[in-house]
């Protein structure tokens, strides 16, 4: 589900001619993480776990 979600986000929000890597660099890590937290397919994967000490 993770790779599929990344491709869906790219396809929905890319600029004309923009490649996948450039798209992810443009939107940044925070936007990618936020998208994955909100996407129903990846939200369970992104649930915050207890930190390991």
Secondary structure as the mmCIF struct_conf table of DSSP 4:
data_model
#
loop_
_struct_conf.conf_type_id
_struct_conf.id
_struct_conf.beg_label_comp_id
_struct_conf.beg_label_asym_id
_struct_conf.beg_label_seq_id
_struct_conf.end_label_comp_id
_struct_conf.end_label_asym_id
_struct_conf.end_label_seq_id
HELX_RH_AL_P HELX_RH_AL_P1 UNK A 2 UNK A 13
HELX_LH_PP_P HELX_LH_PP_P1 UNK A 14 UNK A 15
TURN_TY1_P TURN_TY1_P1 UNK A 16 UNK A 17
HELX_RH_AL_P HELX_RH_AL_P2 UNK A 20 UNK A 38
BEND BEND1 UNK A 39 UNK A 39
TURN_TY1_P TURN_TY1_P2 UNK A 40 UNK A 42
HELX_RH_AL_P HELX_RH_AL_P3 UNK A 43 UNK A 46
BEND BEND2 UNK A 47 UNK A 47
HELX_LH_PP_P HELX_LH_PP_P2 UNK A 48 UNK A 52
#
